[in-house]
């Protein structure tokens, strides 16, 4: 946030984030993620599925999980939870392609 808004406190950036677009997702690594939708903020906990081996692809699969939730008409909170589950799984293996069926994991 410091480089984008010249502010190092995420809580102070909500209005700035909301001014960019209607929906903003901020990933925070092991601290989970935030979904900012207009004036509402959802805090999504990180979901660890095991020992962290490789974070390659975690952001991409988070985005994919979130979009999967959106196109299936899930709430924004549920979209974030799906995304967190997917990211939490991918970091337990080497590489960015899941070695398990993520559809089964997010049921």
C-alpha positions, 0 to 999 in steps of 0.5 A: 500500500505504501507504494500505491497510496503513500500510506503504510497502514492498510486500514487507512487505505479503504477509501482510496481502494474503493475509489479505484473500482467497486471491488478490490481484493488484497492478498496478505500472504499468511495473514489472509486477504481483504475484500473491499466492496464499496464501503464494506470490508470482508476479512478472509482468514488464510487456510493452510492445508499443510506445510508450506513448500512453494508459493509459486502460483498462489496468487494466480490460483487465489484469483482463479478460485475467487473468480470461480466463486463469482461466476457461480454466484457465491457471496464475496465472503464465500469467493474469498474462502474458496480462493483461500482454500485453493491458495492454501493447497497450492503452497503445499506442493512444488509448482503451480499446477494442483496435484489434487482435484480442487473441485473436491476440495472446495465442496 
